[in-house]
């Protein structure tokens, strides 16, 4: 079952001691505000410390749990990286010491490796003057081409993905999020369900619009080296909801079809428009247009004959209503043809078909 992943859990225990000497004497380092407490906790968490102590004013006692939860979830990558959290507080007069113990999926050394490796990869694949959509495409393709879904469900993290070449969806999701955010593209993690199990993917903001992006589901299983799919590249809420489910609370709406966005930015002769047209062709988004959508078998047969007449291995991709699929093998064509089908995730009434001349 693809998409299984472990979701973050929060195990919190609170211990209170009123004994003398439990807390150092007041100093300039004592935290006095809730905001400062949250920041101090986050700094230690960001460094992936497994055990640390924070000294604060006893007046913040009632804010510790909220500050800890906010610190854990202020960074979506961290929120998906920690396995459990335990803290206890000791009071002594006006002072309080907070003792924190953490378990992470990535060690501090692994986390730092991921950060360095992501920067190296981005330097290789991101070119000057690239549009955000081009950066997104480069990141998407890099991850899908260099990763293999872990059907044993043993490898979870981006570290696993970068060093072993395999992980479950959490590794794909977290690495996609990290690379997109490092490239300056607004991104959010989404945890939900798909294929009967827990699953994670991201939302990305492109040209002012939010879309769903699932690099896990764009990577074929079993792995097919060199093949990249775009079935889950920039889908709307409605398109994604056909086989994914999630809690929409706190997430932006994704309502603008990506085809509309591509066409709106491809109309002139500018460099930016040319870049959008390249994305249009590279992702197969052009198949969603009327020129590649066929509802008349005779017109389809004529188009296939034109495209496949160049010889063996010639191919032609197009879109047809699912009701036409049984008719395809009966079409009168001058060459033998093999068909490959996949559902169109943007329109459930259609399939994407690739026809290849076989002789």
Buried (B, 14 or more C-beta within 10 A) or exposed (E): EBBBBBEBEBEEEEEEBEEEEBBEEEEEEBBEBBEBBBBBBBEBBBEBBEEBEBBBBBEBBEBBEEBBBBBBBBBBBBBBBBBEBBBBBBBBEEBBBBBBBBEBBBEEEBBBBBEEBBEEBBEEBBEEEBBBBBBBBBBBBBBBEEBBBBBEBEBBBBBBBBBBEBBBBBBBBBBBBBBBBBBEBEBBBBBBBBBEBBBBBBBBBBBEBBBBBBBBBBBBEEBEEEEBBBBBBBBBBEBBBEBBEBEEEEBBEBEBBBBEBBBEBBEEEEEBBEBBBBBBEBBBBBBBEEEBBBEEBEEBBEBBBEBBEEEEEBBBBBBBBBEBBEEBEEBEBEBEBEEEEEBBBBBEEBBBBBBBBEE
